[in-house]
Amino acid sequence: MLHRIQHDRASYRELIELLYNETSPEDSNFLRYNYAPHIVKIITYGHAQKTQPAFSVIIPTYNRCDLLLNTLNAIAGQKSISQNKPEVIVVDNYSEDKTEEGVAKFANFQEALHVIYIKLKKNYGGDFARNIGVLHSRGSLLVFTDDDCIVPPNWLSEFKRELDADPKIAGVGGFKIPRSTRERLDIYHRFVMWRHFLLPHERTKSPSIFYNRCGSLNANVCYRKSIFEKIGGFNVYFRHIGSRELKVRLHRSGAILLYEPRMVEHFAYFSFADYVRKLLIQGWDRYLLHVLHPEVELSSSFGHLLKRSGRDILVVFSGRNTMPFFNGSLPDKIGFSFISIITSLFLWSGKYWIPLKILVPKNRGDDNLLPIEE
């Protein structure tokens, strides 16, 4: 199989059978998946709404109790939206901290807010959790954010305003601004965001998947539930870029997306090990996306990735010192150049590292579904 991967001959079906010991749905409808065996408990807080809520805010979480509470408080403090309009669905990928207790305290304090807490058997990943949240939702608008994000006060009202203004729009999305959980932003986080802001973030309703950033990440996006269900939900075989695969299917369906450069705050800190691990998983995701949608994602050959690093280094040393997250100092120039090279190295390595990790027998779980732990 590694030989077939090396020569770009493996099929999507073969890869899924290799990694997950199951067959991918032929119609790409992951909302028909049987998620029930993977749910430990479901707890509902607050008074059940007599009318359908406008929003279902879905938040996957894993071992981030303190950050999650900040996210929940930001949602509870939304302006121009009454508290009985949204329901909040927290899907817990078997956190080992005090997440369950924290959600209970929050929900009991916010009695007017309908909160659903779902705990899973283990960490199946964000998109797996999001699909479960969708299946337990009642809102006509599905809103996604992450457990390490703080949303702006008019977040929900702006989503609704945009969607009400144009019924043809299937979804509205924004982006994020990084904030550190420590004294200052780490260089890996700054590098990632610098790349994202090399091109301007402008309001866009283009049907092109390449020039419309809406849905590029799941920390700040809202979809009409009817469209999301028709598309079939998130592809659970992707760990970090499932939003991009969903965008491909939305684009093919003719759905119109609106990118509005409204930002949420993303609180994180990357160590070198954290960054490398994310790159390896993203490298596999990118290869899987290439196999599934080769017209969208080019093959991630080492040469192609190194060319991208070369372009990064040229920009770094070009004297454009006013760019976001880059201060133009010599340490930043050296650091960004080094990180760009290792980014290419580990993205390329990911398509080999993940299969090797899965093929080692001790890494297989007792159930074969999604054995790649986050």
C-alpha positions in Angstrom: 0.0 0.0 0.0 2.8 2.4 0.8 4.2 1.7 -2.7 0.8 2.6 -4.2 0.7 5.8 -2.2 4.2 6.7 -3.3 3.1 6.3 -6.9 -0.3 8.0 -6.4 -2.2 4.8 -7.4 -4.2 4.1 -4.2 -8.0 4.7 -4.5 -10.0 6.5 -1.9 -11.9 3.3 -1.1 -8.7 1.3 -0.6 -7.3 4.0 1.8 -10.5 4.1 3.9 -10.6 0.3 4.1 -6.9 0.2 5.1 -7.1 2.9 7.8 -10.6 2.3 9.2 -11.4 -1.3 8.3 -14.8 -0.2 6.8 -16.3 1.0 3.5 -16.9 4.7 3.0 -20.5 5.7 2.1 -20.9 5.7 -1.7 -23.2 8.8 -1.6 -20.9 10.7 0.8 -23.8 11.1 3.2 -22.1 10.8 6.6 -25.3 11.8 8.5 -26.6 8.3 7.8 -23.7 6.8 9.7 -24.7 4.9 12.9 -23.3 7.1 15.6 -25.4 5.7 18.5 -22.8 3.0 19.6 -20.2 5.8 20.1 -22.3 7.9 22.5 -21.9 7.4 26.2 -24.6 9.9 27.4 -26.8 12.8 26.4 -27.9 15.4 29.0 -30.4 18.2 28.3 -30.4 21.4 30.3 -33.0 24.2 30.4 -36.5 24.4 29.3 -37.2 22.7 25.9 -38.4 25.4 23.5 -42.0 25.1 22.4 -41.0 26.6 19.0 -38.1 25.6 16.8 -34.9 27.6 17.7 -33.4 29.7 15.0 -29.9 28.5 15.7 -28.2 25.3 16.7 -24.6 26.3 17.9 -22.5 23.1 17.8 -19.2 23.0 19.7 -16.9 19.9 19.7 -14.6 19.8 22.7 -11.8 17.8 24.2 -10.0 18.6 27.4 -10.4 22.4 27.3 -12.9 23.0 30.1 -11.7 26.6 30.9 -11.5 27.7 27.3 -14.8 26.1 26.5 -16.5 28.1 29.3 -15.2 31.3 27.7 -16.8 30.2 24.4 -20.1 29.3 26.0 -20.2 32.7 27.9 -19.6 34.5 24.6 -22.5 32.7 23.0 -24.8 33.4 26.0 -23.9 37.1 25.7 -25.0 37.5 22.1 -26.7 40.8 21.4 -29.9 41.3 19.4 -30.7 37.6 19.9 -33.0 36.5 22.8 -31.7 33.6 24.8 -34.5 31.2 23.7 -33.5 31.6 20.0 -30.3 29.5 20.0 -29.7 26.0 21.4 -26.1 25.1 22.3 -24.9 21.6 21.7 -21.6 20.6 23.2 -20.2 17.3 21.9 -17.4 16.0 24.2 -14.8 13.7 22.7 -14.4 11.9 26.1 -12.6 14.7 27.9 -10.7 13.7 31.0 -10.9 17.1 32.7 -13.9 18.7 34.3 -15.7 19.5 31.0 -18.9 17.7 32.0 -19.1 19.5 35.4 -18.3 22.9 33.7 -21.0 22.5 31.1 -23.5 21.6 33.9 -22.6 24.7 36.0 -22.9 26.9 32.9 -26.2 25.5 31.9 -27.7 25.7 35.4 -26.7 29.4 35.6 -28.1 30.2 32.1 -31.5 28.6 32.7 -33.1 30.3 29.7 -30.6 28.8 27.3 -31.3 25.3 26.0 -28.1 23.3 26.3 -27.4 19.7 25.2 -24.3 17.9 26.4 -23.3 14.7 24.5 -20.3 12.6 25.7 -18.6 10.2 23.3 -16.7 7.0 24.0 -13.3 8.4 22.9 -11.8 11.2 20.8 -13.2 10.7 17.3 -12.2 14.1 16.1 -14.0 17.4 15.5 -16.1 16.6 12.4 -17.3 13.3 13.8 -18.6 15.2 16.8 -20.1 18.0 14.7 -22.1 15.5 12.7 -23.5 14.1 15.9 -24.4 17.6 17.0 -26.3 18.1 13.8 -28.2 15.0 14.2 -29.4 16.2 17.7 -30.1 19.7 16.5 -33.5 21.4 16.0 -32.4 24.8 14.6 -32.9 25.8 11.0 -29.4 27.3 11.0 -26.3 25.3 12.0 -23.6 27.4 13.5 -20.1 26.0 14.2 -17.3 27.2 16.4 -14.5 25.6 18.4 -13.9 25.2 22.1 -10.9 27.6 22.0 -12.7 30.5 20.3 -14.5 33.6 21.6 -17.1 34.9 19.2 -18.1 38.6 18.8 -21.3 39.9 20.5 -23.3 40.2 17.3 -22.0 36.9 15.8 -25.4 35.2 15.5 -27.4 38.3 14.6 -25.0 39.0 11.7 -25.3 35.5 10.4 -29.1 35.7 10.4 -29.1 39.2 8.8 -27.0 38.0 5.9 -29.0 34.8 5.3 -32.3 36.6 5.6 -31.1 39.2 3.1 -30.4 36.6 0.4 -32.3 33.3 0.5 -30.0 31.9 -2.2 -27.0 31.9 0.1 -26.4 28.4 1.7 -23.8 29.5 4.2 -21.9 32.5 5.7 -18.4 32.2 7.2 -15.6 34.3 8.5 -12.2 33.7 9.8 -10.2 34.0 13.1 -7.6 36.1 14.8 -5.0 34.3 16.9 -4.6 35.0 20.6 -2.2 33.2 22.9 -3.0 31.3 26.0 0.4 32.5 27.3 2.1 35.9 27.4 2.6 36.2 23.7 1.8 34.4 20.4 4.2 31.6 19.6 6.1 31.7 16.3 4.4 28.6 14.8 0.9 30.2 15.3 2.2 33.5 13.9 3.6 31.7 10.8 0.3 29.8 10.1 -1.7 33.0 10.4 0.8 35.0 8.3 0.3 32.6 5.5 -3.5 33.0 5.8 -3.2 36.7 5.6 -0.8 36.9 2.7 -3.9 37.5 0.6 -6.5 40.0 1.6 -9.7 39.0 3.5 -12.5 40.6 1.5 -16.2 40.1 1.4 -16.8 37.5 -1.3 -19.8 35.8 -2.8 -17.8 34.2 -5.6 -18.9 30.6 -6.6 -15.2 29.7 -7.0 -14.0 27.3 -4.3 -10.5 28.8 -4.7 -11.4 32.5 -4.1 -14.2 32.2 -1.5 -12.9 31.6 2.0 -16.3 30.8 3.5 -16.2 27.4 5.2 -12.4 27.2 5.1 -12.5 26.5 8.8 -15.2 25.4 11.2 -14.5 27.9 13.9 -16.7 30.6 12.3 -19.4 29.5 9.9 -23.2 29.1 9.6 -25.0 26.9 7.2 -28.7 26.4 6.4 -29.5 23.1 7.9 -31.5 22.0 4.8 -28.5 22.4 2.6 -26.1 20.8 5.1 -28.3 17.7 5.4 -28.6 17.5 1.6 -24.8 17.6 1.2 -24.4 14.8 3.8 -22.5 16.5 6.6 -18.7 16.4 7.2 -16.5 13.6 6.0 -15.4 12.0 9.2 -12.3 10.5 7.7 -10.6 13.9 7.7 -9.1 15.1 10.9 -8.1 18.8 10.2 -9.3 19.9 6.8 -12.8 18.3 6.6 -14.2 21.8 6.1 -12.4 21.9 2.7 -13.8 18.6 1.6 -17.3 19.8 2.5 -16.7 23.0 0.5 -16.0 20.9 -2.6 -19.3 19.1 -2.3 -21.1 22.3 -1.6 -19.5 23.9 -4.7 -20.4 20.9 -6.9 -24.0 21.1 -5.7 -24.2 24.7 -6.9 -24.5 26.2 -3.4 -23.6 29.9 -3.0 -21.4 30.8 0.0 -20.7 34.3 1.4 -17.4 35.1 3.0 -17.7 38.0 5.4 -14.3 38.9 7.0 -15.7 38.9 10.5 -13.3 37.4 13.0 -13.5 35.2 16.1 -10.7 35.1 18.6 -8.8 31.8 18.6 -6.8 31.1 21.8 -4.0 28.6 21.4 -0.3 27.9 21.9 1.7 25.7 19.6 4.9 23.9 20.8 7.2 22.4 18.2 5.8 19.0 19.0 2.2 20.3 18.7 3.0 21.9 15.3 4.7 18.8 13.9 1.8 16.5 14.9 -0.7 18.8 13.3 1.4 18.9 10.1 1.6 15.1 9.9 -2.2 14.7 10.2 -2.8 17.6 7.8 -0.4 16.0 5.4 -2.5 12.8 5.4 -5.7 14.8 5.0 -4.3 16.7 2.0 -3.3 13.4 0.3 -6.8 12.0 1.0 -8.3 15.1 -0.4 -6.1 14.8 -3.5 -7.2 11.2 -4.0 -10.9 12.1 -3.6 -10.9 15.4 -5.4 -7.7 15.6 -7.6 -9.1 18.6 -9.5 -9.0 20.6 -6.2 -6.0 19.4 -4.3 -2.8 18.8 -6.3 -0.6 15.9 -5.4 1.6 16.9 -2.4 5.0 15.9 -3.9 8.0 17.0 -2.0 9.2 19.1 -4.9 5.8 20.9 -5.1 5.9 21.6 -1.3 9.5 22.9 -1.5 8.6 25.3 -4.2 5.9 26.7 -1.9 8.6 27.1 0.8 10.8 28.9 -1.7 8.0 31.4 -2.4 7.5 31.9 1.4 11.2 32.6 1.9 11.2 35.1 -1.0 8.3 37.0 0.6 10.0 36.9 4.0 13.1 38.5 2.7 11.4 40.9 0.3 11.2 43.7 2.8 7.4 43.6 3.3 7.7 44.1 7.0 4.2 45.5 7.6 2.5 42.2 7.1 0.3 40.8 9.9 2.1 38.5 12.4 5.5 39.2 10.9 7.7 42.0 12.3 10.5 41.9 9.7 13.3 41.3 12.2 16.2 39.0 11.4 15.0 36.4 14.0 11.6 36.4 12.3 13.1 36.1 8.9 15.2 33.1 9.9 12.4 31.6 12.0 9.7 31.8 9.3 12.1 30.5 6.7 12.9 27.5 8.9 9.3 26.8 9.8 8.3 27.0 6.1 10.8 24.3 5.2 9.8 21.9 8.1 6.2 22.6 7.2 6.8 21.2 3.7 8.8 18.3 5.1 6.2 17.1 7.6 3.2 17.7 5.3 4.9 15.5 2.8 5.7 12.9 5.5 2.1 12.8 6.7 0.8 10.6 3.9 3.3 7.9 4.9 3.3 8.4 8.7 -0.4 8.0 9.2 -0.7 4.6 7.4 2.4 3.4 9.2 0.9 4.4 12.5 -2.3 2.6 11.7 -0.6 -0.5 10.4 1.2 -1.1 13.8 -1.2 -3.5 15.5 -0.9 -1.9 19.0 -2.4 1.3 17.6 -5.6 -0.3 16.5 -8.5 0.4 18.9 -11.0 -2.2 20.1 -13.5 -0.7 17.6 -12.0 0.0 14.2 -13.8 3.3 13.6 -11.5 6.3 13.4 -8.4 4.9 15.2 -6.4 8.1 14.6 -6.5 9.8 18.0 -6.3 13.6 18.1 
